[in-house]
Amino acid sequence: MPAIQSRLETVRQQIQQAVERYHRRADSVQLLAVSKTHPAEAIRQAAAAGQGRFGESYIQEALDKIGQLRDLDIEWHYIGRIQGNKTRAIAENFDWVHSIDSAKQLRRLNDQRPDNLPPLNICLQIKIDDEESKAGITPREARELINSMADYPRLTLQGLMTLPAPAVDLEAQRIPFRRLRELRDELASEALPLPTLSMGMSGDLEAAIAEGSTIVRIGTAIFGPRHYPDQK
C-alpha cells in the first residue's frame, strides 16, 4: 500500500475513534489534508485514496498545484496568513479561507470574488490564547465582523478557526477548543448559525473533536515531514 494511502487510513481511523469516543455523529468531522510544501503528485496520490479537501498556505505554490491538478475534483482551502496583495489570487482560486482577521480582508475578498463562482466560504481566525505571535482577532472584534457580513454577498461566513498554544495533555488541550466552541455558540444566530469549527491538528486532534471540531487540519501525519522553501 502506498505510504500516503496508508497514512490517510491511519488518520481516518484516529478521527473515527475520537468521534465514537465522544459520541459525535459519524459524518460530523471533515479531514482537511494540509498539503503545503508538498508536491502536486503527493496530492494526486491522496486524491486517489479518496481525499478531496486540501489546505495550502503559500499562494504561488498553491496556484502552481491548482493548475497541475485541474483534472481532479478538489476543494481548495487557504489556511495561511493573508497578505493584501494576494487577496485576488485567493478570491479567484480557493473554495474556503480559514484565516480571516480583518474587515479589509472581507472587503477585498468580496470585491474580488468572480461572479461566476459561488460565494467564498470563510472562517474568522480567533486569537483564543492571547499569544502575541499568533494572528487572529478577539471575540469582540469577531462580533463586529459578524455584524457586518450583510455587506459581503460574495462571502459565506461558515464559522470560526483557531490555532491555540501547545499544551501538555488532553485536558489542557481541550480548554482553548472549549472556549472557541462556547464563543461560537454565543455568536451564532438563526441568520448565521456558524456550523464550522476549524480546530485541531495532528497533536491535538482528539481534544478538538471532543470539543466539537468539524474540520481537523492534518498535514505531516499524511504527507510526512515538511521542507520549507522561501515562500511568498
LINRA-V471128 format. One record per residue. RES is the residue in one letter. D_CENTER is the distance of its C-alpha to the mean C-alpha in whole Angstrom. Layout:
# LINRA-V471128
res=RES d_center=D_CENTER
res=RES d_center=D_CENTER
This chain:
# LINRA-V471128
res=M d_center=28
res=P d_center=26
res=A d_center=24
res=I d_center=20
res=Q d_center=21
res=S d_center=23
res=R d_center=20
res=L d_center=18
res=E d_center=20
res=T d_center=20
res=V d_center=17
res=R d_center=17
res=Q d_center=20
res=Q d_center=19
res=I d_center=16
res=Q d_center=19
res=Q d_center=21
res=A d_center=19
res=V d_center=19
res=E d_center=22
res=R d_center=23
res=Y d_center=22
res=H d_center=23
res=R d_center=20
res=R d_center=20
res=A d_center=20
res=D d_center=17
res=S d_center=15
res=V d_center=12
res=Q d_center=10
res=L d_center=10
res=L d_center=7
res=A d_center=9
res=V d_center=9
res=S d_center=12
res=K d_center=12
res=T d_center=16
res=H d_center=17
res=P d_center=19
res=A d_center=19
res=E d_center=22
res=A d_center=19
res=I d_center=17
res=R d_center=20
res=Q d_center=21
res=A d_center=18
res=A d_center=18
res=A d_center=21
res=A d_center=20
res=G d_center=19
res=Q d_center=15
res=G d_center=14
res=R d_center=10
res=F d_center=9
res=G d_center=7
res=E d_center=9
res=S d_center=10
res=Y d_center=14
res=I d_center=15
res=Q d_center=18
res=E d_center=17
res=A d_center=15
res=L d_center=18
res=D d_center=20
res=K d_center=18
res=I d_center=17
res=G d_center=21
res=Q d_center=22
res=L d_center=20
res=R d_center=21
res=D d_center=23
res=L d_center=20
res=D d_center=18
res=I d_center=15
res=E d_center=11
res=W d_center=10
res=H d_center=6
res=Y d_center=7
res=I d_center=5
res=G d_center=9
res=R d_center=12
res=I d_center=13
res=Q d_center=17
res=G d_center=19
res=N d_center=21
res=K d_center=18
res=T d_center=17
res=R d_center=19
res=A d_center=17
res=I d_center=14
res=A d_center=15
res=E d_center=18
res=N d_center=15
res=F d_center=12
res=D d_center=11
res=W d_center=8
res=V d_center=7
res=H d_center=5
res=S d_center=8
res=I d_center=11
res=D d_center=14
res=S d_center=17
res=A d_center=19
res=K d_center=20
res=Q d_center=16
res=L d_center=16
res=R d_center=20
res=R d_center=19
res=L d_center=17
res=N d_center=19
res=D d_center=22
res=Q d_center=21
res=R d_center=19
res=P d_center=22
res=D d_center=24
res=N d_center=23
res=L d_center=20
res=P d_center=18
res=P d_center=17
res=L d_center=13
res=N d_center=10
res=I d_center=9
res=C d_center=8
res=L d_center=10
res=Q d_center=9
res=I d_center=12
res=K d_center=15
res=I d_center=16
res=D d_center=18
res=D d_center=20
res=E d_center=19
res=E d_center=21
res=S d_center=19
res=K d_center=15
res=A d_center=14
res=G d_center=13
res=I d_center=16
res=T d_center=18
res=P d_center=18
res=R d_center=21
res=E d_center=20
res=A d_center=17
res=R d_center=20
res=E d_center=21
res=L d_center=18
res=I d_center=18
res=N d_center=22
res=S d_center=22
res=M d_center=19
res=A d_center=23
res=D d_center=23
res=Y d_center=20
res=P d_center=21
res=R d_center=19
res=L d_center=16
res=T d_center=14
res=L d_center=13
res=Q d_center=11
res=G d_center=10
res=L d_center=9
res=M d_center=7
res=T d_center=9
res=L d_center=10
res=P d_center=14
res=A d_center=17
res=P d_center=18
res=A d_center=20
res=V d_center=23
res=D d_center=23
res=L d_center=21
res=E d_center=23
res=A d_center=22
res=Q d_center=18
res=R d_center=18
res=I d_center=20
res=P d_center=17
res=F d_center=14
res=R d_center=17
res=R d_center=18
res=L d_center=14
res=R d_center=15
res=E d_center=19
res=L d_center=18
res=R d_center=16
res=D d_center=19
res=E d_center=21
res=L d_center=19
res=A d_center=19
res=S d_center=22
res=E d_center=23
res=A d_center=22
res=L d_center=18
res=P d_center=18
res=L d_center=14
res=P d_center=13
res=T d_center=10
res=L d_center=9
res=S d_center=5
res=M d_center=8
res=G d_center=9
res=M d_center=10
res=S d_center=13
res=G d_center=16
res=D d_center=15
res=L d_center=13
res=E d_center=17
res=A d_center=17
res=A d_center=13
res=I d_center=14
res=A d_center=18
res=E d_center=16
res=G d_center=14
res=S d_center=11
res=T d_center=10
res=I d_center=7
res=V d_center=7
res=R d_center=6
res=I d_center=10
res=G d_center=12
res=T d_center=15
res=A d_center=16
res=I d_center=16
res=F d_center=17
res=G d_center=19
res=P d_center=19
res=R d_center=18
res=H d_center=20
res=Y d_center=20
res=P d_center=22
res=D d_center=22
res=Q d_center=19
res=K d_center=19
